[in-house]
Each structure stands twice: as structure tokens, then as C-alpha cells.
Amino acid sequence: MKKYILIILIIVTIFACKKEDNNIALPNWMQEMTDTLETNDYYWGSKIYRHDWNSKYYYHLEIPISSCAYCNIYDKNGESIDWKIEDMEAYLKDRKNKIIMWEWKKSE
């Protein structure tokens, strides 16, 4: 009997620890952007992250082979952010709740 309880506890623990799927819908502008990105091999391996900063969401398009690490940051409406250096430093220091919104993975 103890063996069965132990097995049940292990199974419950495995499912309880399963990575949670964020299931956050992409904004329309981002869906259009990802559809375009996926047509150009330059963007293979790219990711879009969402961060919270100053009570707003910001989206960061990370392109692995780009020489500009933080050029592609957008607000909630898809408008590119033109950072002042002090704002960029504050954003990088204080952003929170990093969530991956999209990733162009290699098809297998």
C-alpha cells in the first residue's frame, strides 16, 4: 500500500512541476511581424520577450546575428522606442517579469 501511495505522490509531483505554458496571445501587430520574420532566414532563432517596466509592457525582438542588442524594443502598440540613454539604463536595470512571447525554432 505504501508503495502505491509513493508512486501516486511521485506522479502528482511530476505534473505539478511541469513547466507552465504562458498562453499569452500575441498582439495583432506582433503576429503580423512574426509572420514576416518567418519568411526571411536572417531572423531564424529570433525571440520576442515581454517585460514589465514602469507599469507598462515592452516587447524586445532579439535577433541572434544582429549587432544591435536593444534596437528592437516596442511599446504595447508596436511603436519602436527611441530611448534616451538614462531611460535605457533604467529599463535594463529595473525591467521585470520576462516572458517569451514568440520564438522561431528550427523545424525538425
Beta strands, then each sheet from edge to edge (+ up, - down):
strand 1: 47-53
strand 2: 56-62
strand 3: 73-74
strand 4: 96-103
sheet 1: 3+ 2- 1+ 4-
end
